[in-house]
Amino acid sequence: MGRIRIVRVVFLALLLLSAILLSGCEYFSSPQNTFNPGGTVAQQQKDDFLLVMWPSLVVGLIVIFGILFIAVRFRRKPGDPSLPKQIHGNTALELSWTVIPIILLAVIAVPTVEGIRTLSRDPGEGALQVKVTGVQWAWLFEYPDIDAGGAPLTPPVGELRIPVGQDVRFEIHSTDVNHSFWVPKLAGKTDAINNHVNHMWFRADEAGEYSGQCAEFCGLDHYNMRMTVIAMPPQEFDAWVAEQQSAARQRAGDGEEQLASNGE
């Protein structure tokens, strides 16, 4: 009867723990859910994570339930003061839990190393270049290869537009404290550090808005250091760029006219 009671308590505890953990999940609706990727890099990172997670979960459950089984099965019986049977190891078991993890790690290592190599590559000259600057407490973006009135095109603070299906190469740095650039559905985190430039890339495979934020505590307004990446079909992105360039030229022309009128 005691053993059944223990099993019931363990089962209810696991059920309660699962309910607590699952209550914080928003698999489909969360705007920053890494398990619902919208880009090539995020998908690769998810696949690599799951590749390691599932074997780890199985091993963890085997160990946990093995410990529980041993604790219940070989517990001291009431009224039995004798010592349990003394053993000196089991060669087959010891070989098994040594060889199996080696094989498991070797199998995991091949796709993991290939994934790291893919994610760390330079996307090349065909990628859209974006300069990212982290400041307290905002993200500033700049397209160094897109001219807008004699200066690089600069979108509104905290807003980045990219074309769907094209690699985007980022140069990331900070002007003050450390920040961390993170758009969960498109890629993992990359630190923004003062006096140092970090590089990363990602590609959006689906049009839409992707929420991001600073993932490094950087001061009192850290919670408000957010960004939105807007992935647009290539033709719409080109039209947006042309519109921004036209507006920049118009502003430059108005400024020259103002200077000329002031000189008169």
N, C-alpha and C positions, 0 to 999 in steps of 0.2 A: 504493500500500500504506500509505503514511504517513497519508493522509487517512482511510482506513478505520479505522486504529488510533485516530486522534483521535476519530472519531465513536463508536467503541466505548467509549473511556474516558469521554467525556461522558455517554453513555447509562448506563453503570454508575454513574457518580457521581450522576446524577439519581435512579436507581433506589435507591441506598443512602440518599440524602437523604430520599426519599419514605418509605422503610421506617422511618427514624429518627423522622420527623415523625408518621407514622401510629401508631407504637408507643405514643405518649402519648395517643391518642384513646380515649375511652370514650363513644361517641356515644349509646348507649342506656342504659348503666348508671350513668353519673356523676350524682350527686345535684345537681351545680352546673353542668350543661351548658347554656349559653345557646342551643345549637342544638336543644334539645328543650324549647321553651317550654310553660308551663302556664297562661299568662294573656295577656290582650289586649295589654298594654304590651310584654311580652317578645316576643310574636309580631310586633308592629309594628317593634320594634327589630331583630329578626332579618331581617325583610323588607327594611328599609332598608339593613342591612349587606350583604345578598346583592346588592341592586340595585347597590351601588357596587363590591362585591368582584369580581363576574364580569367586567364590562368592564375593571377594573383588572388582573385576572389575564390576560385576553387581550392587553391592551396590553403588560404586562410580558413575557409569553412571546414576543410578536413582537419586542420590543426585544432580549431575551436571545438568541434564536435568530438574529436579524439580525446581532448583533455576532459571534456564533460563526461564522456563514456568511461574513461579511466577513473575519474573521481567518483562516479556512481558505482561502477562495477567492482572496483577494488577498494572501496571504502572499508574502514574497520567496522566489523559487525558488533552489535551490542553484546557485551558479556564475553567477547573473545579477546583476551589480552596477548595472544601469540603474535609473533612477527610474521609478516607475509613471506612467501617463498622468495629466497634471495637468488637472483639470476645475474649473469655477467654479460648480458648483451645478446643480440641476435644478428649474426653475420648477414643473413639475407636482407633483413630490414635496414641495417646500416648501409649496405651497398645500394639498396633501392633509393633511400632518401639522400644518397650522395650522387648517384648516377642520373637519376631522373631530373633533378634541378639543372645539372650540367647540360643535358640534352635540351631541356626547356629553354634555358638561356641562349643556347646556340641557335635554336629555331627562331626565337624572338629577335636576336641580334641582327640577322640578315635584313629583314624589312625595316627595322628601326634605323640601322645605319644608312640604308638607302633613302629613307624618309628624311633624315637629317641632312644628307647630301643634297637632296632636291630642294629643301626649304632654305638652305644656306647659299644657294647658287645666286649669281648675278643675273638678273633677267635680261640684260643686254641692251643694245641701243634702241630696240623697238619699244621699250617700256616708257611709260609716261613718268617724267621726273617730277617729284614733289619734295619741297623742303618743308620740314615740320619744326616749329619752334615752340617749346613749352615755356610758359611764363606763369607767374603767380597772378591770376589763376585762369588761364585760357590757353587754347591751342591756336597758333597762327600758321596758316598754310600759304605756300607760294609755289607757282609754277615757273621755275627758272628758264625754261625753254620756250615759254609762250610770252611774246612781247605784248604789252598793253600800254601804249602811249610812251614808249621809251623806258619802261620799267617792267619787271616780271608781273604777270597776272596774279592778283591777290584776291581770293574770295573773301566773303564776310568771316569774321572771327568765329571759330568753332564749326565752320561748314566747309566740307570738302566734296567736290564733284569729280567723279571718275567715269570713264566709259566702261560699259560691260564688256567682258571678254578680253580686256587688254591688261597686261602686267603693269603694275604701278610700283616704281622704285622710290623708296623714301630715304631721305637724309634727315636724321632726327637729332636734335640737340636742345639744350636748355640755356636760358640766359641767367638763371639764378640757381635755385635748389634743384635736386633731382626730381624728375617726373617719370611717368611710365605711360607710353602710348599704347592704347589697347582698344581694338574694335573686335569684340569677341566672336562675332559671326564671320569675320573675314580673316583674322590671324591672331596669334598670341601676343604677349606683351613684349615691348622693346623699350629699354630705359632711355630717357632723355637726360643727358648729363651735360653740365656746364664745361666748356672748353674741350669737348670731345664729341665726335659725330658717330652715331651708330646707323647701320643700314639694315633695311628689311624690304620685303616686297610682298604684295598680295594681289589677287585678282578676284573681282566680283563676277560670279557666273550668272547672277540673277539681278534684274533691275529692282530698285527699291531703296529705302532708307535704312541705314545700319547705325545703331547707336553705339557710341564709344565713350570712354572716360579716362581720366588719369587713374592709374592703378597703384600709385606710390603716394603715401601721405606727404603732402607738400605744404601744409599750413592750414590756417583757419578756414579758408574757403575751398579746400580740396574737394569737398562734396559737390561743388558747383562747377568743377573743371570738366565739362562734358564736350562732346563733339557729335556731329552727324555726318556720316559719309553717304552721299547720294549717288548711287550707281545709275547711270543713264544709258540708253541705247546710243551707240557711237554717233549716229547722225544728230541726235538731240544734244549730245555733249558738244559736238562741233558747232552747232547752232548757238549754244550757250556761250562758247568761247568767242565766237564772232560778235555776239551781242555785247559781251564784256569789253572786247577790244574797241568796238565802235563807241561805247560809252566812255571809255578811257580817253580815246582821241578827242571826243567832244569836250570832255573836261579840260584836256590839255589846251584845246583851241580857245575855250572860254577864258582859261587862265592867261593865255598870251594876249587876248584882246583886252583883258582887264589891266594887264601890265602896260600895254600900249596906251590905253586911255589914261592911266595914272601918269604916264610919262608926259603926255600932252598937258 
